């Protein structure tokens, strides 16, 4: 049976290696399950958070593997996956998996599985959810009732523009992926120079602080502004969209002009970071979803 095993969740690196090895072997109706907030340890000892943790294997096998890991480890959904035209397609049969959440992790899944991961259009309907009731329509429908004025107004912070919420999730996912690739590069650099003594490793740590400072310029403002624009309509929405566009332009300029980002992508240590392209793709997607 194709499934993750205990040693596959010992570290983030082991998880990624196992997922890449299993991806080509996925067949029709291979079971999977998805969890929210799972923290895998890295080989360096630090924690690697997974806002959406996707595991190949049945729920009763995967769930016990998470007992030694940190995070909420909340089961979001389970179902079956298949390999369709080189892409991993998920069909949910129990609970629910938000399409926007899956899309926001597209770049992360591509990095982990080496393939695109898609949620089937038929895999997230209520008909797949246990206990989902379908009320029968009355023979003589009641006449429409005008809503109370107070009920007609949308509640605060409820997304009125779900595409903007999707853009915010995608940007968060891209940032998480970028952080993971930078950490992978740091490990590769330290491994390469491990025989040169602790003093050189300290200098490497100092150099890496420059990377952190550069990426810190791509801060939480974009996520906050996208979510704010998603929750309002009318003039307030237009005003927030204007702010969001300005932030996107600022971030695109940083990604294009910061030589350190390009330098990281050209590293000679065998780590394919692809930071510039990934960040630009996410910013462009945010622009497109604002239309």
KAHUKA-V533761 format. One record per helix or strand of 3 or more residues. SS is the DSSP state (alpha for helix, beta for strand). FROM is the first residue (numbers start at 1). LEN is the number of residues. If there is no record, write none. Layout:
BEGIN
SS_FROM_LEN / SS_FROM_LEN
END
This chain:
BEGIN
alpha_6_4 / alpha_12_12 / beta_30_12 / beta_47_10 / alpha_59_10 / beta_74_11 / beta_87_9 / alpha_99_6 / alpha_106_8 / beta_117_3 / alpha_126_3 / alpha_149_4 / alpha_162_31 / alpha_194_3 / alpha_198_19 / alpha_221_10 / alpha_234_24 / alpha_259_7 / alpha_275_15
END
